[in-house]
Amino acid sequence: MKKLILNFLLFTSLGAYAQENLNFNNQKEITSPEIHADKSVTFRLSAPQAKKVELQGDLLAAPGIARMKKQADGLWTYTTSPLKPELYSYSFIVDGLKIRDASNVYQIRDVASVVNVLIVGGGKADNYLVADVPHGTVAKRWYNSPGNGIERRVTIYTPPGYETGKTKYPVLYLLHGMGGDEEAWAALGRTPQILDNLIAAGKAKPMIVVMPNGNVAQQAAPGEDIKGFYKPTMQLPHTMDGKMEETFPDIIKFVESNYRVNAKPSQRAIAGLSMGGFHSLHTSRFYPKTFDYVGLFSPAIMPFGKTESPVYANVDATLQNQFKNGVKLYWIGIGKTDFLYQAVSDYRKKLDGINAKYTYVESEGGHTWSNWRDYLVLFAPQLFQ
C-alpha cells in the first residue's frame, strides 16, 4: 500500500511539473504580438514593477528601439505603423535587461542570440508561410568527412514526392554565413517554405537543397555534437582558411551516394550568404567543372588574414578558367548599405576585366536575412533551366 501511495505521489508531482505552464489559475491571457488588418502590430508585456520597457527589433526604423507605454494594470504596449510584408525579429528591454516575449512561442537562434519572430503576410512574405501545397522533407543527416577526420551533420531538403518516386533531381548546395551552421538556412532563411511554394507555383524546378555546416571545426550546430552545450561564437577556426573548400567533395560524395541526384555540372548549383558566398565563390573556382550555377549573396571576397591554402592562389587565372569551362548562371546580389558593398564592387570590376558574364542585383538595405531570403526567391527559379 505504501508503495502505491509513493507511486501516486510521484506520478502527480511529475504531472504537475509537466503541466506547470498551463493556465490553471485563469489569469488574463496576453496576446503579443497582435497583427491587425492594416498590418500594424501591437506588442504587449506585463511588467507592473518595471520603470522602463522598450521594444527592439528590425521592424522599427533606426536605431531600432521604441519606448513602450505603461497602462494602469501594469501592461506595457506599443503599436507600430503598418508594416511591409516580411519576417521580423524582436525582443523587449526591461529596465536595461533584454528579454524575450513570453506570450510568443516563436523564436529563432541567430549565432548566440535568441529572438522572437513574426511574419506579416502578403506580398513577398507569402513565400515564407506554410501554404496548402505539397511539402518536401527536411532531414538532418550525418556524413563521414575524411578531409576533416570527423563525422559531420548536414541539413537536406528533398522536394515533394521524393520518397515515393524514382526521379533523379538537381542539387543546390546552400551555404550559411559566419556564426551560422547547418540549421541557419532552414530556420532563418525559411528555405523549406520558399522551395515548397516556388515549386508548387511552377516557378522553380523540383530540386534537392543541401545545407551543410561551413564551420569545419564543428561536427554540427552548437549543442548537437560531442562538444555538448556551449555558447556559440561568430568566428571559429578554419572558417575561411581554405579547409571548407578543400573538403567540399566529401559533402558531394555523400549526397550523390545517398540520394537520387543527377550528378552532372549542369545539375549542380552552389550559393551562399556572406561567408557562404565566399565559400561558394572559391569552391566553384577551385573545382571549375563542378557547378554550372553559382550564387553569391552579399559575399565576402577574399580571406581576412594571411593563409597558405592553395584554394586562394592564382585567383585571376582560375576565374578565367572557370568561366572558360562554362557557367550557365553567375549571380551576385548585394544591399546598397551592406558593409561588403565596396568589396563586391571591386570584384565585379575584376569580372568585367576578364569579360565574365554575370547577373547583378542591387537591393535596398544591408547585410540582412531580409535580403538573403529575397535573393533565394530570385535565384532558385533560374536554376537548372
C-alpha positions as CSV (number, residue, x, y, z in Angstrom):
1,M,0.0,0.0,0.0
2,K,2.8,2.3,0.9
3,K,4.5,1.7,-2.5
4,L,1.2,2.5,-4.3
5,I,0.9,5.8,-2.4
6,L,4.6,6.7,-3.2
7,N,4.0,5.9,-6.9
8,F,0.8,8.0,-6.9
9,L,2.6,11.0,-5.3
10,L,5.5,10.6,-7.7
11,F,3.1,10.5,-10.7
12,T,1.1,13.5,-9.5
13,S,4.2,15.6,-8.8
14,L,5.7,14.8,-12.2
15,G,2.3,15.5,-13.8
16,A,2.1,18.9,-12.0
17,Y,5.7,19.7,-13.2
18,A,4.9,18.8,-16.8
19,Q,1.8,20.9,-16.7
20,E,3.2,23.9,-14.8
21,N,3.0,26.3,-17.7
22,L,-0.7,25.7,-18.3
23,N,-3.1,28.5,-17.2
24,F,-4.9,26.7,-14.4
25,N,-5.5,30.0,-12.5
26,N,-7.4,31.6,-15.3
27,Q,-5.1,34.5,-15.5
28,K,-5.8,37.0,-18.2
29,E,-4.2,35.9,-21.5
30,I,-1.9,38.4,-23.2
31,T,-1.9,38.5,-27.0
32,S,1.5,39.5,-28.3
33,P,2.2,40.2,-31.0
34,E,-1.2,41.0,-32.5
35,I,-1.2,41.7,-36.2
36,H,-4.0,44.0,-37.3
37,A,-5.9,44.2,-40.6
38,D,-3.9,47.2,-41.7
39,K,-0.6,45.2,-41.0
40,S,0.2,47.3,-37.9
41,V,1.3,45.2,-34.9
42,T,0.7,45.6,-31.2
43,F,3.2,44.2,-28.7
44,R,2.3,43.7,-25.0
45,L,4.2,42.8,-21.9
46,S,3.0,42.5,-18.3
47,A,5.7,44.1,-16.1
48,P,3.9,46.1,-13.2
49,Q,7.1,46.8,-11.3
50,A,9.2,47.9,-14.3
51,K,10.1,51.6,-14.7
52,K,11.1,51.4,-18.4
53,V,10.2,48.9,-21.1
54,E,11.4,49.2,-24.7
55,L,10.7,47.2,-27.9
56,Q,13.8,46.4,-30.0
57,G,13.6,44.9,-33.5
58,D,14.2,45.1,-37.2
59,L,10.6,46.2,-37.7
60,L,11.5,49.7,-36.3
61,A,13.3,52.5,-38.0
62,A,16.8,53.2,-36.9
63,P,18.0,53.0,-34.2
64,G,15.5,50.1,-33.9
65,I,14.3,50.8,-30.4
66,A,10.9,52.3,-29.3
67,R,9.6,53.2,-25.8
68,M,6.5,51.2,-24.7
69,K,3.6,52.8,-22.8
70,K,2.5,51.6,-19.4
71,Q,-1.2,51.1,-18.6
72,A,-2.8,51.3,-15.2
73,D,-2.8,47.5,-14.8
74,G,0.9,47.2,-15.4
75,L,0.6,46.1,-19.0
76,W,3.1,47.8,-21.4
77,T,2.1,48.2,-25.0
78,Y,3.4,49.5,-28.3
79,T,1.7,49.6,-31.7
80,T,3.7,50.0,-34.9
81,S,2.7,51.8,-38.0
82,P,1.5,49.5,-40.9
83,L,4.5,47.2,-41.8
84,K,5.6,45.8,-45.1
85,P,5.2,42.1,-45.6
86,E,8.2,40.4,-44.0
87,L,9.6,38.1,-41.4
88,Y,10.6,40.3,-38.4
89,S,12.5,39.6,-35.2
90,Y,12.2,41.5,-31.9
91,S,13.0,41.5,-28.2
92,F,11.9,43.5,-25.1
93,I,14.3,45.6,-22.9
94,V,13.0,45.8,-19.4
95,D,14.9,48.3,-17.2
96,G,18.0,47.6,-19.3
97,L,17.6,43.8,-19.4
98,K,16.9,42.2,-22.8
99,I,14.3,39.5,-22.6
100,R,12.0,37.6,-25.0
101,D,8.3,37.9,-25.3
102,A,6.8,35.3,-23.0
103,S,3.5,35.4,-25.0
104,N,5.1,34.5,-28.2
105,V,6.4,30.9,-28.5
106,Y,8.0,31.5,-31.9
107,Q,11.7,32.0,-31.5
108,I,14.9,31.6,-33.6
109,R,18.5,31.4,-32.6
110,D,20.9,33.5,-34.6
111,V,24.5,32.7,-33.6
112,A,24.3,33.3,-29.7
113,S,21.1,35.3,-29.7
114,V,17.6,34.0,-29.4
115,V,14.9,36.4,-30.6
116,N,11.1,36.3,-31.1
117,V,9.8,36.3,-34.7
118,L,6.6,37.1,-36.5
119,I,5.5,37.2,-40.1
120,V,3.4,40.0,-41.6
121,G,1.9,38.2,-44.5
122,G,1.1,39.3,-48.0
123,G,3.5,40.1,-50.9
124,K,6.9,38.5,-50.7
125,A,6.3,37.3,-47.1
126,D,3.8,34.7,-48.5
127,N,6.9,32.9,-49.8
128,Y,7.8,32.3,-46.1
129,L,4.5,30.9,-45.0
130,V,3.4,27.3,-44.9
131,A,0.8,27.2,-47.7
132,D,-1.7,24.5,-48.7
133,V,0.7,22.9,-51.2
134,P,2.6,19.7,-51.4
135,H,5.5,19.7,-48.9
136,G,9.1,18.5,-49.1
137,T,11.0,16.8,-46.3
138,V,13.8,18.2,-44.2
139,A,16.3,15.7,-42.8
140,K,19.4,16.1,-40.6
141,R,21.9,13.6,-41.8
142,W,25.4,12.6,-40.6
143,Y,28.1,12.0,-43.1
144,N,31.7,11.0,-43.0
145,S,34.2,13.7,-43.8
146,P,37.6,12.1,-44.4
147,G,39.1,15.5,-45.2
148,N,38.2,16.7,-41.7
149,G,38.6,13.4,-39.9
150,I,35.2,13.6,-38.3
151,E,31.5,12.8,-38.8
152,R,29.6,15.9,-39.6
153,R,25.9,16.9,-39.9
154,V,24.1,18.4,-42.9
155,T,20.5,19.5,-43.4
156,I,18.9,18.3,-46.6
157,Y,15.6,19.3,-48.2
158,T,14.1,16.9,-50.6
159,P,11.1,18.1,-52.8
160,P,7.5,16.8,-52.6
161,G,7.2,13.3,-54.0
162,Y,10.9,12.4,-53.5
163,E,10.2,9.4,-51.2
164,T,7.6,7.8,-53.5
165,G,9.2,8.5,-56.9
166,K,12.2,7.4,-58.9
167,T,13.2,10.8,-60.4
168,K,16.8,12.0,-60.2
169,Y,17.0,15.6,-59.1
170,P,19.4,18.5,-59.4
171,V,21.0,19.8,-56.3
172,L,21.5,23.2,-54.8
173,Y,24.2,23.5,-52.2
174,L,23.2,26.4,-50.0
175,L,25.8,27.8,-47.5
176,H,25.3,30.0,-44.4
177,G,27.3,33.0,-43.1
178,M,29.8,33.4,-40.3
179,G,28.4,32.3,-37.0
180,G,25.7,30.2,-38.7
181,D,25.5,26.5,-39.1
182,E,23.5,23.8,-40.9
183,E,20.3,25.0,-39.2
184,A,20.5,28.6,-40.3
185,W,19.1,28.5,-43.8
186,A,16.2,26.2,-42.8
187,A,15.2,28.4,-39.8
188,L,16.2,32.0,-40.5
189,G,16.1,31.5,-44.3
190,R,12.8,29.7,-44.5
191,T,14.2,27.6,-47.2
192,P,11.7,24.7,-47.0
193,Q,8.8,27.0,-47.2
194,I,10.3,29.0,-50.0
195,L,11.1,25.9,-52.1
196,D,7.7,24.3,-51.4
197,N,5.9,27.4,-52.6
198,L,8.1,28.1,-55.6
199,I,7.9,24.5,-56.8
200,A,4.1,24.4,-56.3
201,A,3.7,27.6,-58.3
202,G,5.8,26.2,-61.1
203,K,8.4,28.9,-60.6
204,A,11.2,26.6,-59.7
205,K,12.3,23.1,-60.7
206,P,11.9,20.5,-58.1
207,M,15.4,20.2,-56.5
208,I,17.3,18.8,-53.5
209,V,18.8,21.6,-51.3
210,V,21.8,20.7,-49.2
211,M,22.6,23.0,-46.3
212,P,26.0,22.0,-44.8
213,N,27.8,23.4,-41.8
214,G,30.5,25.7,-43.1
215,N,32.5,25.6,-39.8
216,V,34.7,22.6,-40.3
217,A,35.8,22.8,-36.7
218,Q,32.3,21.8,-35.8
219,Q,30.6,18.5,-36.2
220,A,27.2,20.1,-36.1
221,A,25.3,23.1,-34.7
222,P,26.0,24.1,-31.1
223,G,24.5,21.6,-28.7
224,E,24.2,19.0,-31.4
225,D,27.7,17.4,-31.3
226,I,30.0,15.8,-28.9
227,K,31.1,19.2,-27.5
228,G,27.8,19.5,-25.8
229,F,26.2,22.8,-24.7
230,Y,28.5,25.8,-25.2
231,K,28.0,29.4,-26.1
232,P,28.1,29.9,-29.9
233,T,30.6,32.4,-31.3
234,M,30.9,34.2,-34.6
235,Q,34.3,33.1,-36.0
236,L,35.5,29.6,-35.5
237,P,38.9,28.0,-36.5
238,H,39.3,27.2,-40.2
239,T,36.1,29.0,-41.4
240,M,37.9,31.0,-44.1
241,D,41.3,29.3,-44.5
242,G,40.5,27.0,-47.4
243,K,39.6,23.9,-45.4
244,M,35.9,24.1,-46.1
245,E,36.5,24.5,-49.9
246,E,39.1,21.7,-50.0
247,T,36.8,19.2,-48.2
248,F,33.6,20.1,-50.1
249,P,33.9,17.0,-52.2
250,D,33.1,15.0,-49.0
251,I,29.7,16.6,-49.0
252,I,29.1,16.0,-52.7
253,K,30.1,12.4,-52.4
254,F,27.7,11.7,-49.5
255,V,24.8,13.4,-51.3
256,E,25.4,11.6,-54.6
257,S,25.9,8.2,-52.9
258,N,22.7,8.5,-50.8
259,Y,20.2,10.5,-52.8
260,R,18.8,10.2,-56.3
261,V,20.6,13.0,-58.0
262,N,21.6,13.9,-61.5
263,A,25.4,14.1,-61.0
264,K,26.3,16.5,-63.8
265,P,27.7,20.0,-63.5
266,S,24.6,21.3,-65.3
267,Q,22.5,19.8,-62.4
268,R,24.6,21.3,-59.6
269,A,24.4,24.8,-58.1
270,I,26.2,26.4,-55.2
271,A,25.2,29.6,-53.4
272,G,25.6,31.2,-50.1
273,L,25.4,34.3,-48.0
274,S,28.3,36.4,-46.7
275,M,30.9,33.7,-45.6
276,G,28.8,31.2,-47.5
277,G,29.1,33.4,-50.6
278,F,32.9,33.5,-50.0
279,H,32.9,29.7,-49.8
280,S,30.7,29.5,-53.0
281,L,33.0,31.8,-54.9
282,H,36.1,29.9,-54.1
283,T,34.7,26.3,-54.1
284,S,33.3,26.8,-57.6
285,R,36.6,28.4,-58.8
286,F,38.8,25.7,-57.1
287,Y,36.6,23.0,-58.7
288,P,35.9,24.7,-62.0
289,K,34.0,21.9,-63.8
290,T,31.7,21.1,-60.8
291,F,28.9,23.8,-60.7
292,D,27.2,25.4,-63.6
293,Y,25.2,27.7,-61.3
294,V,26.8,30.0,-58.7
295,G,25.0,32.4,-56.4
296,L,26.9,35.0,-54.3
297,F,24.6,36.7,-51.7
298,S,26.4,39.6,-50.0
299,P,29.6,37.7,-50.4
300,A,32.9,38.2,-48.7
301,I,35.5,38.1,-51.4
302,M,39.0,37.3,-50.1
303,P,40.4,35.9,-46.8
304,F,40.6,38.4,-44.0
305,G,44.1,37.3,-43.0
306,K,47.1,35.5,-44.4
307,T,46.6,31.9,-45.5
308,E,48.8,29.4,-47.2
309,S,45.9,27.5,-48.7
310,P,46.2,26.7,-52.4
311,V,42.4,27.5,-52.7
312,Y,43.2,31.2,-52.8
313,A,46.2,31.1,-55.2
314,N,46.1,32.4,-58.8
315,V,42.6,33.9,-58.4
316,D,42.6,35.7,-61.7
317,A,43.8,32.7,-63.7
318,T,41.4,30.3,-62.1
319,L,38.5,32.6,-62.5
320,Q,39.2,32.8,-66.2
321,N,39.4,29.0,-66.3
322,Q,36.1,28.7,-64.5
323,F,34.3,30.9,-67.0
324,K,36.1,29.4,-69.9
325,N,34.8,25.9,-68.9
326,G,31.3,27.3,-68.9
327,V,29.0,28.8,-66.3
328,K,25.3,28.9,-67.0
329,L,24.5,31.5,-64.3
330,Y,26.8,33.5,-62.1
331,W,24.5,35.6,-59.8
332,I,25.6,38.3,-57.4
333,G,23.3,40.2,-55.0
334,I,24.2,42.9,-52.5
335,G,22.4,45.6,-50.5
336,K,23.2,49.3,-51.1
337,T,24.2,49.8,-47.5
338,D,26.0,46.4,-47.0
339,F,29.4,46.8,-45.4
340,L,30.7,44.4,-48.1
341,Y,29.4,46.7,-50.9
342,Q,32.8,48.1,-51.9
343,A,34.4,44.7,-51.9
344,V,31.7,43.3,-54.2
345,S,32.1,46.4,-56.5
346,D,35.8,45.7,-56.8
347,Y,35.2,42.1,-57.5
348,R,32.7,43.0,-60.3
349,K,35.4,45.1,-61.9
350,K,37.7,42.0,-61.8
351,L,34.9,40.0,-63.6
352,D,34.4,42.8,-66.1
353,G,38.1,42.8,-66.8
354,I,38.0,39.1,-67.9
355,N,34.7,39.6,-69.8
356,A,32.9,37.3,-67.5
357,K,29.1,37.2,-67.8
358,Y,27.2,37.5,-64.6
359,T,23.8,38.7,-63.3
360,Y,23.9,41.5,-60.7
361,V,21.1,42.5,-58.4
362,E,21.4,45.6,-56.1
363,S,18.8,45.8,-53.4
364,E,17.9,48.2,-50.6
365,G,19.2,47.6,-47.1
366,G,22.3,45.9,-45.8
367,H,23.7,42.6,-44.5
368,T,20.4,41.1,-43.5
369,W,18.3,38.0,-43.7
370,S,15.6,40.1,-45.3
371,N,17.8,40.5,-48.4
372,W,19.1,36.9,-48.4
373,R,15.6,35.4,-48.4
374,D,14.8,37.7,-51.3
375,Y,17.9,36.5,-53.1
376,L,17.0,32.9,-52.7
377,V,13.5,33.6,-54.1
378,L,15.1,35.3,-57.1
379,F,17.9,32.8,-57.6
380,A,16.1,29.5,-57.3
381,P,13.7,29.9,-60.3
382,Q,16.7,30.5,-62.6
383,L,18.3,27.1,-61.8
384,F,18.5,24.1,-64.0
385,Q,16.6,25.6,-66.9
